[in-house]
Amino acid sequence: MKARDVMVSPVITVKPSSSVKEVATTLLERRISAVPVVDDQGKLVGIISEGDLMHRSEAGTERQRSWWLLGWTGDETLAAEYVKAHARKVADVMTRNVITATPETPLHEIAALLERNSIKRVPIVKDGQLVGIVSRANLIQAVASTRKELEITLSDTTIRDKLLAHLTSQEWAHTSLLNVTVSGGVVNLWGITNSDAERMAIRVAAESAPGVCDVNDNLVTQPLGG
């Protein structure tokens, strides 16, 4: 699946000239945690989230530093924090360096972007225009809405051959120490694994293989060289 398959579109947006209060109201009323900022041509210029509104003067939540910490905090940092707490316009509070993706970006790349950058959503841009947004929740929705594969009746030999071929293609699997038998769709795993993680991965691979009814794990974990 790709971003275009799960993205939310059209996207709720605000302008750089919008007020911080308007943004706060939008987040609450729409039950969202962030909103992209676009200019009059629809070009993405920033994003503003709940995190950007955490330390605000209106709520009395500005950052408070003890006198000895102030001596270690640069004037530039203090000035930037003042702006975050007191600015009235979105342009002064929003995050400008926005991580984006395209509608054709695979979901595994979207997931990697979210994890690597510790963010919760990625705006989707095409030809410079904002066309959608993908959040962590959208990825979970993709998992929840996956259709169950059609039940396929495969011979035991086919199940065994496909499972072994799949495991052989995995760098983490030591298939020279592994044997698989299949009877009536029930997979029996035999042999030695290098770690508990490898043992679990082999079991998961067997359980998710087409045609498998059940899995009996008879593997033994013994680190190589042990």
Secondary structure, DSSP 8 states (H G I E B T S, - for coil): -BHHHH-B-S---B-TTSBHHHHHHHHHHHT-SEEEEE-TTSBEEEEEEGGGGSS-TTTT------HHHHTTS-HHHHHHHHHHHH--BHHHHSB-S---B-TT-BHHHHHHHHHHHT-SEEEEEETTEEEEEEEHHHHHHHHHT----------HHHHHHHHHHHHHT-TT--GGGEEEEEETTEEEEEEEESSHHHHHHHHHHHHTSTT--EEEE--EE--TT-
